[in-house]
Amino acid sequence: MRAEELGYLLGRNPTPLLRLHLSSGATFDITDPDLVYLSHSTVQLLLPRQHNQMREAVISLLHIVWVEVIDPPG
């Protein structure tokens, strides 16, 4: 996945739910583009708090196999 491609999807208005599918089989949902930082080689996601602790995922763009675009209902 290239940063430009993911940036395009994050810039859509309204931004749809994006589900990142990684080479490991893991998935990450992006519900709010304001919680994402995109660099040329990684995407950083702020994740929901768990046990009152901040969580963040830093994902190499090389490991994103595909992005599922889920339009909101309605």
Gaussian input, Z-matrix of N, CA and C with variables (Angstrom, degrees):
# hf/3-21g

backbone

0 1
 N
 C     1     B1
 C     2     B2     1     A1
 N     3     B3     2     A2     1     D1
 C     4     B4     3     A3     2     D2
 C     5     B5     4     A4     3     D3
 N     6     B6     5     A5     4     D4
 C     7     B7     6     A6     5     D5
 C     8     B8     7     A7     6     D6
 N     9     B9     8     A8     7     D7
 C    10    B10     9     A9     8     D8
 C    11    B11    10    A10     9     D9
 N    12    B12    11    A11    10    D10
 C    13    B13    12    A12    11    D11
 C    14    B14    13    A13    12    D12
 N    15    B15    14    A14    13    D13
 C    16    B16    15    A15    14    D14
 C    17    B17    16    A16    15    D15
 N    18    B18    17    A17    16    D16
 C    19    B19    18    A18    17    D17
 C    20    B20    19    A19    18    D18
 N    21    B21    20    A20    19    D19
 C    22    B22    21    A21    20    D20
 C    23    B23    22    A22    21    D21
 N    24    B24    23    A23    22    D22
 C    25    B25    24    A24    23    D23
 C    26    B26    25    A25    24    D24
 N    27    B27    26    A26    25    D25
 C    28    B28    27    A27    26    D26
 C    29    B29    28    A28    27    D27
 N    30    B30    29    A29    28    D28
 C    31    B31    30    A30    29    D29
 C    32    B32    31    A31    30    D30
 N    33    B33    32    A32    31    D31
 C    34    B34    33    A33    32    D32
 C    35    B35    34    A34    33    D33
 N    36    B36    35    A35    34    D34
 C    37    B37    36    A36    35    D35
 C    38    B38    37    A37    36    D36
 N    39    B39    38    A38    37    D37
 C    40    B40    39    A39    38    D38
 C    41    B41    40    A40    39    D39
 N    42    B42    41    A41    40    D40
 C    43    B43    42    A42    41    D41
 C    44    B44    43    A43    42    D42
 N    45    B45    44    A44    43    D43
 C    46    B46    45    A45    44    D44
 C    47    B47    46    A46    45    D45
 N    48    B48    47    A47    46    D46
 C    49    B49    48    A48    47    D47
 C    50    B50    49    A49    48    D48
 N    51    B51    50    A50    49    D49
 C    52    B52    51    A51    50    D50
 C    53    B53    52    A52    51    D51
 N    54    B54    53    A53    52    D52
 C    55    B55    54    A54    53    D53
 C    56    B56    55    A55    54    D54
 N    57    B57    56    A56    55    D55
 C    58    B58    57    A57    56    D56
 C    59    B59    58    A58    57    D57
 N    60    B60    59    A59    58    D58
 C    61    B61    60    A60    59    D59
 C    62    B62    61    A61    60    D60
 N    63    B63    62    A62    61    D61
 C    64    B64    63    A63    62    D62
 C    65    B65    64    A64    63    D63
 N    66    B66    65    A65    64    D64
 C    67    B67    66    A66    65    D65
 C    68    B68    67    A67    66    D66
 N    69    B69    68    A68    67    D67
 C    70    B70    69    A69    68    D68
 C    71    B71    70    A70    69    D69
 N    72    B72    71    A71    70    D70
 C    73    B73    72    A72    71    D71
 C    74    B74    73    A73    72    D72
 N    75    B75    74    A74    73    D73
 C    76    B76    75    A75    74    D74
 C    77    B77    76    A76    75    D75
 N    78    B78    77    A77    76    D76
 C    79    B79    78    A78    77    D77
 C    80    B80    79    A79    78    D78
 N    81    B81    80    A80    79    D79
 C    82    B82    81    A81    80    D80
 C    83    B83    82    A82    81    D81
 N    84    B84    83    A83    82    D82
 C    85    B85    84    A84    83    D83
 C    86    B86    85    A85    84    D84
 N    87    B87    86    A86    85    D85
 C    88    B88    87    A87    86    D86
 C    89    B89    88    A88    87    D87
 N    90    B90    89    A89    88    D88
 C    91    B91    90    A90    89    D89
 C    92    B92    91    A91    90    D90
 N    93    B93    92    A92    91    D91
 C    94    B94    93    A93    92    D92
 C    95    B95    94    A94    93    D93
 N    96    B96    95    A95    94    D94
 C    97    B97    96    A96    95    D95
 C    98    B98    97    A97    96    D96
 N    99    B99    98    A98    97    D97
 C   100   B100    99    A99    98    D98
 C   101   B101   100   A100    99    D99
 N   102   B102   101   A101   100   D100
 C   103   B103   102   A102   101   D101
 C   104   B104   103   A103   102   D102
 N   105   B105   104   A104   103   D103
 C   106   B106   105   A105   104   D104
 C   107   B107   106   A106   105   D105
 N   108   B108   107   A107   106   D106
 C   109   B109   108   A108   107   D107
 C   110   B110   109   A109   108   D108
 N   111   B111   110   A110   109   D109
 C   112   B112   111   A111   110   D110
 C   113   B113   112   A112   111   D111
 N   114   B114   113   A113   112   D112
 C   115   B115   114   A114   113   D113
 C   116   B116   115   A115   114   D114
 N   117   B117   116   A116   115   D115
 C   118   B118   117   A117   116   D116
 C   119   B119   118   A118   117   D117
 N   120   B120   119   A119   118   D118
 C   121   B121   120   A120   119   D119
 C   122   B122   121   A121   120   D120
 N   123   B123   122   A122   121   D121
 C   124   B124   123   A123   122   D122
 C   125   B125   124   A124   123   D123
 N   126   B126   125   A125   124   D124
 C   127   B127   126   A126   125   D125
 C   128   B128   127   A127   126   D126
 N   129   B129   128   A128   127   D127
 C   130   B130   129   A129   128   D128
 C   131   B131   130   A130   129   D129
 N   132   B132   131   A131   130   D130
 C   133   B133   132   A132   131   D131
 C   134   B134   133   A133   132   D132
 N   135   B135   134   A134   133   D133
 C   136   B136   135   A135   134   D134
 C   137   B137   136   A136   135   D135
 N   138   B138   137   A137   136   D136
 C   139   B139   138   A138   137   D137
 C   140   B140   139   A139   138   D138
 N   141   B141   140   A140   139   D139
 C   142   B142   141   A141   140   D140
 C   143   B143   142   A142   141   D141
 N   144   B144   143   A143   142   D142
 C   145   B145   144   A144   143   D143
 C   146   B146   145   A145   144   D144
 N   147   B147   146   A146   145   D145
 C   148   B148   147   A147   146   D146
 C   149   B149   148   A148   147   D147
 N   150   B150   149   A149   148   D148
 C   151   B151   150   A150   149   D149
 C   152   B152   151   A151   150   D150
 N   153   B153   152   A152   151   D151
 C   154   B154   153   A153   152   D152
 C   155   B155   154   A154   153   D153
 N   156   B156   155   A155   154   D154
 C   157   B157   156   A156   155   D155
 C   158   B158   157   A157   156   D156
 N   159   B159   158   A158   157   D157
 C   160   B160   159   A159   158   D158
 C   161   B161   160   A160   159   D159
 N   162   B162   161   A161   160   D160
 C   163   B163   162   A162   161   D161
 C   164   B164   163   A163   162   D162
 N   165   B165   164   A164   163   D163
 C   166   B166   165   A165   164   D164
 C   167   B167   166   A166   165   D165
 N   168   B168   167   A167   166   D166
 C   169   B169   168   A168   167   D167
 C   170   B170   169   A169   168   D168
 N   171   B171   170   A170   169   D169
 C   172   B172   171   A171   170   D170
 C   173   B173   172   A172   171   D171
 N   174   B174   173   A173   172   D172
 C   175   B175   174   A174   173   D173
 C   176   B176   175   A175   174   D174
 N   177   B177   176   A176   175   D175
 C   178   B178   177   A177   176   D176
 C   179   B179   178   A178   177   D177
 N   180   B180   179   A179   178   D178
 C   181   B181   180   A180   179   D179
 C   182   B182   181   A181   180   D180
 N   183   B183   182   A182   181   D181
 C   184   B184   183   A183   182   D182
 C   185   B185   184   A184   183   D183
 N   186   B186   185   A185   184   D184
 C   187   B187   186   A186   185   D185
 C   188   B188   187   A187   186   D186
 N   189   B189   188   A188   187   D187
 C   190   B190   189   A189   188   D188
 C   191   B191   190   A190   189   D189
 N   192   B192   191   A191   190   D190
 C   193   B193   192   A192   191   D191
 C   194   B194   193   A193   192   D192
 N   195   B195   194   A194   193   D193
 C   196   B196   195   A195   194   D194
 C   197   B197   196   A196   195   D195
 N   198   B198   197   A197   196   D196
 C   199   B199   198   A198   197   D197
 C   200   B200   199   A199   198   D198
 N   201   B201   200   A200   199   D199
 C   202   B202   201   A201   200   D200
 C   203   B203   202   A202   201   D201
 N   204   B204   203   A203   202   D202
 C   205   B205   204   A204   203   D203
 C   206   B206   205   A205   204   D204
 N   207   B207   206   A206   205   D205
 C   208   B208   207   A207   206   D206
 C   209   B209   208   A208   207   D207
 N   210   B210   209   A209   208   D208
 C   211   B211   210   A210   209   D209
 C   212   B212   211   A211   210   D210
 N   213   B213   212   A212   211   D211
 C   214   B214   213   A213   212   D212
 C   215   B215   214   A214   213   D213
 N   216   B216   215   A215   214   D214
 C   217   B217   216   A216   215   D215
 C   218   B218   217   A217   216   D216
 N   219   B219   218   A218   217   D217
 C   220   B220   219   A219   218   D218
 C   221   B221   220   A220   219   D219

   B1=1.4422
   B2=1.5221
   B3=1.3052
   B4=1.4650
   B5=1.5218
   B6=1.3188
   B7=1.4669
   B8=1.5273
   B9=1.3223
   B10=1.4603
   B11=1.5256
   B12=1.3292
   B13=1.4686
   B14=1.5238
   B15=1.3298
   B16=1.4509
   B17=1.5291
   B18=1.3119
   B19=1.4660
   B20=1.5191
   B21=1.3326
   B22=1.4680
   B23=1.5249
   B24=1.3341
   B25=1.4668
   B26=1.5260
   B27=1.3356
   B28=1.4656
   B29=1.5272
   B30=1.3219
   B31=1.4556
   B32=1.5132
   B33=1.3271
   B34=1.4621
   B35=1.5259
   B36=1.3378
   B37=1.4612
   B38=1.5207
   B39=1.3096
   B40=1.4573
   B41=1.5257
   B42=1.3128
   B43=1.4553
   B44=1.5234
   B45=1.3358
   B46=1.4619
   B47=1.5289
   B48=1.3226
   B49=1.4556
   B50=1.5183
   B51=1.3265
   B52=1.4626
   B53=1.5156
   B54=1.3118
   B55=1.4638
   B56=1.5277
   B57=1.3388
   B58=1.4584
   B59=1.5223
   B60=1.3099
   B61=1.4607
   B62=1.5303
   B63=1.3269
   B64=1.4587
   B65=1.5203
   B66=1.3235
   B67=1.4671
   B68=1.5271
   B69=1.3281
   B70=1.4664
   B71=1.5223
   B72=1.3325
   B73=1.4580
   B74=1.5172
   B75=1.3291
   B76=1.4669
   B77=1.5252
   B78=1.3270
   B79=1.4594
   B80=1.5221
   B81=1.3217
   B82=1.4553
   B83=1.5164
   B84=1.3330
   B85=1.4574
   B86=1.5131
   B87=1.3222
   B88=1.4598
   B89=1.5191
   B90=1.3224
   B91=1.4603
   B92=1.5193
   B93=1.3303
   B94=1.4610
   B95=1.5289
   B96=1.3321
   B97=1.4692
   B98=1.5247
   B99=1.3409
   B100=1.4625
   B101=1.5293
   B102=1.3405
   B103=1.4587
   B104=1.5240
   B105=1.3407
   B106=1.4634
   B107=1.5198
   B108=1.3399
   B109=1.4648
   B110=1.5200
   B111=1.3184
   B112=1.4547
   B113=1.5214
   B114=1.3434
   B115=1.4686
   B116=1.5239
   B117=1.3140
   B118=1.4661
   B119=1.5296
   B120=1.3373
   B121=1.4740
   B122=1.5240
   B123=1.3430
   B124=1.4699
   B125=1.5228
   B126=1.3245
   B127=1.4587
   B128=1.5239
   B129=1.3313
   B130=1.4596
   B131=1.5183
   B132=1.3271
   B133=1.4567
   B134=1.5194
   B135=1.3210
   B136=1.4590
   B137=1.5223
   B138=1.3134
   B139=1.4616
   B140=1.5265
   B141=1.3387
   B142=1.4668
   B143=1.5328
   B144=1.3269
   B145=1.4655
   B146=1.5246
   B147=1.3181
   B148=1.4545
   B149=1.5199
   B150=1.3147
   B151=1.4669
   B152=1.5238
   B153=1.3385
   B154=1.4651
   B155=1.5317
   B156=1.3310
   B157=1.4634
   B158=1.5228
   B159=1.3353
   B160=1.4588
   B161=1.5227
   B162=1.3289
   B163=1.4691
   B164=1.5258
   B165=1.3146
   B166=1.4620
   B167=1.5204
   B168=1.3267
   B169=1.4643
   B170=1.5222
   B171=1.3187
   B172=1.4593
   B173=1.5156
   B174=1.3299
   B175=1.4596
   B176=1.5248
   B177=1.3151
   B178=1.4573
   B179=1.5255
   B180=1.3238
   B181=1.4604
   B182=1.5254
   B183=1.3310
   B184=1.4692
   B185=1.5275
   B186=1.3376
   B187=1.4634
   B188=1.5253
   B189=1.3267
   B190=1.4609
   B191=1.5188
   B192=1.3330
   B193=1.4587
   B194=1.5319
   B195=1.3263
   B196=1.4635
   B197=1.5137
   B198=1.3425
   B199=1.4609
   B200=1.5109
   B201=1.3189
   B202=1.4585
   B203=1.5293
   B204=1.3132
   B205=1.4615
   B206=1.5183
   B207=1.3419
   B208=1.4520
   B209=1.5219
   B210=1.3206
   B211=1.4554
   B212=1.5250
   B213=1.3301
   B214=1.4604
   B215=1.5279
   B216=1.3411
   B217=1.4656
   B218=1.5275
   B219=1.3267
   B220=1.4709
   B221=1.4298
   A1=108.46
   A2=116.15
   A3=120.88
   A4=109.85
   A5=115.70
   A6=121.40
   A7=110.77
   A8=117.85
   A9=121.41
   A10=111.20
   A11=116.53
   A12=120.78
   A13=111.01
   A14=116.60
   A15=120.17
   A16=110.07
   A17=117.34
   A18=121.36
   A19=111.85
   A20=116.52
   A21=120.44
   A22=110.39
   A23=116.80
   A24=120.37
   A25=111.38
   A26=116.98
   A27=120.96
   A28=112.03
   A29=116.73
   A30=121.04
   A31=114.74
   A32=117.67
   A33=119.71
   A34=109.96
   A35=115.50
   A36=119.92
   A37=109.35
   A38=120.00
   A39=125.66
   A40=110.47
   A41=115.37
   A42=120.31
   A43=109.43
   A44=117.36
   A45=119.01
   A46=110.29
   A47=116.05
   A48=120.20
   A49=106.86
   A50=116.47
   A51=121.29
   A52=108.06
   A53=116.90
   A54=121.82
   A55=107.98
   A56=115.84
   A57=121.63
   A58=109.02
   A59=117.23
   A60=122.85
   A61=107.47
   A62=116.01
   A63=121.20
   A64=111.56
   A65=115.56
   A66=121.21
   A67=111.68
   A68=118.24
   A69=122.24
   A70=112.23
   A71=117.27
   A72=121.82
   A73=112.58
   A74=117.78
   A75=121.50
   A76=109.79
   A77=115.93
   A78=121.40
   A79=109.19
   A80=115.71
   A81=123.05
   A82=107.79
   A83=117.03
   A84=121.94
   A85=110.17
   A86=115.71
   A87=122.36
   A88=106.61
   A89=115.78
   A90=120.89
   A91=112.63
   A92=116.83
   A93=121.62
   A94=108.99
   A95=117.93
   A96=119.51
   A97=113.30
   A98=118.22
   A99=120.77
   A100=111.84
   A101=117.49
   A102=121.86
   A103=112.16
   A104=115.78
   A105=122.10
   A106=109.59
   A107=115.81
   A108=120.91
   A109=106.95
   A110=116.08
   A111=122.12
   A112=109.43
   A113=116.67
   A114=120.69
   A115=107.61
   A116=117.18
   A117=119.45
   A118=112.44
   A119=118.42
   A120=119.72
   A121=114.70
   A122=117.67
   A123=119.79
   A124=111.10
   A125=114.21
   A126=121.34
   A127=106.18
   A128=115.96
   A129=121.50
   A130=107.87
   A131=115.67
   A132=121.59
   A133=109.94
   A134=116.88
   A135=120.08
   A136=106.44
   A137=116.07
   A138=121.82
   A139=109.59
   A140=117.08
   A141=119.25
   A142=110.77
   A143=114.46
   A144=119.61
   A145=110.57
   A146=115.21
   A147=121.12
   A148=107.27
   A149=117.15
   A150=122.35
   A151=110.48
   A152=114.63
   A153=122.96
   A154=113.39
   A155=117.02
   A156=121.07
   A157=110.20
   A158=115.14
   A159=121.02
   A160=109.18
   A161=115.47
   A162=120.08
   A163=108.51
   A164=114.65
   A165=120.87
   A166=108.10
   A167=115.51
   A168=120.79
   A169=107.69
   A170=116.05
   A171=122.18
   A172=106.46
   A173=116.18
   A174=122.44
   A175=109.18
   A176=115.75
   A177=120.41
   A178=108.79
   A179=116.66
   A180=119.92
   A181=111.86
   A182=116.70
   A183=120.33
   A184=112.24
   A185=117.06
   A186=120.86
   A187=113.61
   A188=117.59
   A189=120.00
   A190=107.41
   A191=115.29
   A192=121.17
   A193=110.46
   A194=115.64
   A195=119.58
   A196=109.90
   A197=115.41
   A198=122.11
   A199=107.55
   A200=115.66
   A201=121.78
   A202=107.40
   A203=116.93
   A204=122.40
   A205=107.64
   A206=116.24
   A207=121.46
   A208=107.71
   A209=116.28
   A210=120.50
   A211=109.50
   A212=116.63
   A213=118.87
   A214=110.28
   A215=116.58
   A216=118.54
   A217=110.68
   A218=113.91
   A219=117.60
   A220=114.26
   D1=135.20
   D2=177.08
   D3=-96.94
   D4=148.78
   D5=-178.66
   D6=-59.04
   D7=-37.52
   D8=-178.75
   D9=-62.43
   D10=-40.25
   D11=-179.17
   D12=-66.52
   D13=-45.76
   D14=179.29
   D15=-67.64
   D16=-38.20
   D17=177.13
   D18=-60.50
   D19=-39.00
   D20=177.24
   D21=-61.07
   D22=-46.27
   D23=-179.27
   D24=-64.63
   D25=-38.90
   D26=179.08
   D27=-69.02
   D28=-24.00
   D29=-177.71
   D30=-87.83
   D31=-4.31
   D32=179.36
   D33=-65.75
   D34=147.54
   D35=-178.88
   D36=-129.09
   D37=116.57
   D38=-0.74
   D39=-74.40
   D40=151.24
   D41=-179.81
   D42=-74.89
   D43=122.76
   D44=177.40
   D45=-74.87
   D46=166.21
   D47=170.93
   D48=-65.95
   D49=130.05
   D50=178.06
   D51=-114.30
   D52=129.68
   D53=177.53
   D54=-113.40
   D55=115.74
   D56=178.96
   D57=-85.32
   D58=126.89
   D59=176.40
   D60=-106.09
   D61=119.04
   D62=-175.67
   D63=-96.80
   D64=161.65
   D65=-179.12
   D66=-62.09
   D67=-22.94
   D68=178.92
   D69=-78.39
   D70=-11.32
   D71=-175.06
   D72=98.28
   D73=-11.64
   D74=178.44
   D75=-71.26
   D76=155.19
   D77=175.03
   D78=-129.01
   D79=150.26
   D80=175.32
   D81=-134.01
   D82=133.30
   D83=177.81
   D84=-97.45
   D85=137.09
   D86=173.57
   D87=-110.53
   D88=109.24
   D89=-179.08
   D90=-101.03
   D91=-19.33
   D92=-177.33
   D93=-141.46
   D94=113.71
   D95=-178.25
   D96=-64.00
   D97=-17.45
   D98=178.16
   D99=-72.83
   D100=-11.52
   D101=178.89
   D102=-99.81
   D103=17.94
   D104=-175.77
   D105=-124.75
   D106=136.36
   D107=169.48
   D108=-120.34
   D109=123.78
   D110=-176.51
   D111=-110.58
   D112=123.77
   D113=174.15
   D114=-111.18
   D115=-174.76
   D116=-178.74
   D117=-70.77
   D118=-17.86
   D119=-177.16
   D120=-129.41
   D121=-11.06
   D122=-178.65
   D123=-138.35
   D124=161.50
   D125=168.27
   D126=-123.80
   D127=130.34
   D128=179.80
   D129=-109.81
   D130=127.34
   D131=-177.28
   D132=-117.88
   D133=130.00
   D134=168.95
   D135=-82.15
   D136=126.98
   D137=-176.70
   D138=-102.71
   D139=160.19
   D140=177.13
   D141=-58.02
   D142=145.24
   D143=177.99
   D144=-59.71
   D145=146.25
   D146=176.00
   D147=-134.80
   D148=124.17
   D149=-176.41
   D150=55.10
   D151=39.62
   D152=177.72
   D153=61.66
   D154=25.60
   D155=177.07
   D156=-116.94
   D157=140.60
   D158=174.95
   D159=-66.64
   D160=143.04
   D161=177.79
   D162=-133.46
   D163=146.24
   D164=-179.23
   D165=-145.15
   D166=144.24
   D167=174.63
   D168=-119.09
   D169=132.70
   D170=174.23
   D171=-114.43
   D172=115.30
   D173=-171.34
   D174=-117.68
   D175=129.63
   D176=174.42
   D177=-70.50
   D178=132.11
   D179=178.81
   D180=-61.11
   D181=-24.34
   D182=178.46
   D183=-63.82
   D184=-23.18
   D185=-176.66
   D186=-95.86
   D187=-0.23
   D188=175.24
   D189=-85.94
   D190=112.00
   D191=-176.96
   D192=-81.07
   D193=-44.55
   D194=177.04
   D195=-157.15
   D196=160.16
   D197=179.33
   D198=-118.16
   D199=125.09
   D200=176.72
   D201=-92.45
   D202=125.82
   D203=179.52
   D204=-101.52
   D205=117.01
   D206=-176.35
   D207=-115.17
   D208=106.31
   D209=179.52
   D210=-69.94
   D211=145.22
   D212=178.52
   D213=-65.87
   D214=148.36
   D215=179.03
   D216=-65.43
   D217=150.64
   D218=176.24
   D219=116.96

